[in-house]
Amino acid sequence: MKSFDALLEESVSRHGHLCAGQVIGVRMAMLGCRLVGIHDPKAPEHRKQLITFVEIDRCATDAIESVTGCRLGKRTLKFKDFGINAATFVNLETCEAYRIVSTESSRHLAPDYAPEAVTAKQQQLEGYKRMPDELLFEVQRVGVDLPEWDLPGPPRRHAVCDRCGQVVRDGKEIRRKDEILCRPCGDVSYFYPREGSAAMTPRTLSERKASA
C-alpha cells in the first residue's frame, strides 16, 4: 500500500478538497485493510477479496472508496445509511472482518496533537493526521453474514414483479403472500408518484417476464 500522504493526495484529488473527513477516511481504510490482512487492496489478486460497508454518506466515504478501490458498481462497496462515521472491512477469503468507528473524543483531543494550529478546522485536520489509531478510532472484530446474491460477480437471481413486471436482481424482491413484488410496488421506496404523471410502460408485463 502507498504511504498515507500519497493516498491522501489521491483521495483529495477525487473528492475535490482537503478536509478532516478525508484524513479520517484514509486512515480508517488503511487500518481496516491491515487488520483484515490485505495490504494492497487495489492489486489484481485482491480486487474481489475485500468488501467494505460504509455507514455514512460524507467525506470519509469518498476517501475509503479511493484507498480500497471498492465500488458500488463492483458490488464491493456496500452503503448502510446509519448516519455513523464508521466502516466495516471484510476479507472474503478468510472471513475476517473489523468495524472501525471514528471517535467523538478525537475532536476534543485534536488540539493536543496540533498545538501550532490556529483554527479548530486546522487543529482537526492536522491533529487527525498525527493522533494514534487507538485514540482516533474504536475497533471491533465482527462477523458479517453475506448472502450469495450480495457477492461480487454477475447476478445470481432474478425475479419479476407480479404487479409492474419490473425485473429485480440479486434477491431484492419482496415476497408477500402469493406475490413477488419490487420494492416500489411493495411500498418500500424513496419516491412517490405525482398527480398527472403517467408511468412509461415501453413493454408489456408478459414481454418483461419473458426477458427475465
DAQUI-V759132 format. One record per residue. SS is DSSP state (h for helix, s for strand, l for the rest). BURIAL is # if it has 9 or more other C-alpha atoms within 8 Angstrom, else .. Layout:
BEGIN
SS,BURIAL ; SS,BURIAL
END
This chain:
BEGIN
l,. ; l,. ; l,. ; h,. ; h,. ; h,. ; h,# ; h,# ; h,. ; h,# ; h,# ; h,# ; h,. ; h,. ; h,# ; l,. ; l,. ; l,. ; l,. ; h,# ; h,# ; h,# ; h,# ; h,# ; h,# ; h,# ; h,# ; h,# ; h,# ; h,# ; h,. ; h,# ; h,# ; h,# ; h,. ; l,# ; l,. ; l,# ; l,. ; l,. ; l,# ; l,. ; l,. ; h,. ; h,. ; h,# ; l,# ; l,. ; l,# ; s,# ; s,# ; s,# ; s,# ; s,# ; l,# ; l,# ; l,. ; l,. ; h,# ; h,# ; h,# ; h,# ; h,# ; h,# ; h,# ; h,# ; h,# ; h,# ; l,# ; l,# ; l,# ; l,. ; l,. ; l,# ; l,# ; l,# ; s,# ; s,# ; s,. ; l,. ; l,. ; l,. ; l,. ; l,. ; l,# ; s,# ; s,# ; s,# ; s,# ; s,# ; s,# ; l,# ; l,. ; l,. ; l,. ; l,# ; s,# ; s,# ; s,# ; s,# ; s,# ; s,# ; l,# ; l,. ; h,. ; h,# ; h,. ; h,. ; h,# ; h,# ; h,# ; h,. ; h,# ; l,# ; l,. ; l,. ; l,# ; l,. ; l,. ; h,. ; h,. ; h,# ; h,# ; h,# ; h,# ; h,# ; h,# ; h,# ; h,. ; h,. ; l,# ; l,. ; h,. ; h,. ; h,# ; h,# ; s,# ; s,# ; s,. ; s,. ; s,. ; l,. ; l,. ; l,. ; l,. ; l,. ; l,. ; h,. ; h,# ; h,. ; l,# ; l,. ; l,. ; l,. ; l,. ; l,. ; l,. ; s,# ; s,# ; s,# ; l,# ; l,. ; l,. ; l,. ; l,# ; l,. ; s,# ; s,# ; s,# ; l,# ; l,# ; l,. ; l,# ; s,# ; s,. ; s,. ; l,. ; l,. ; s,. ; s,# ; s,# ; l,# ; l,# ; l,. ; l,# ; l,# ; l,. ; l,. ; l,. ; l,. ; l,. ; l,. ; l,. ; l,. ; l,. ; l,. ; l,. ; l,. ; l,. ; l,. ; l,. ; l,. ; l,. ; l,. ; h,. ; h,. ; h,. ; h,# ; h,# ; h,. ; h,. ; l,.
END
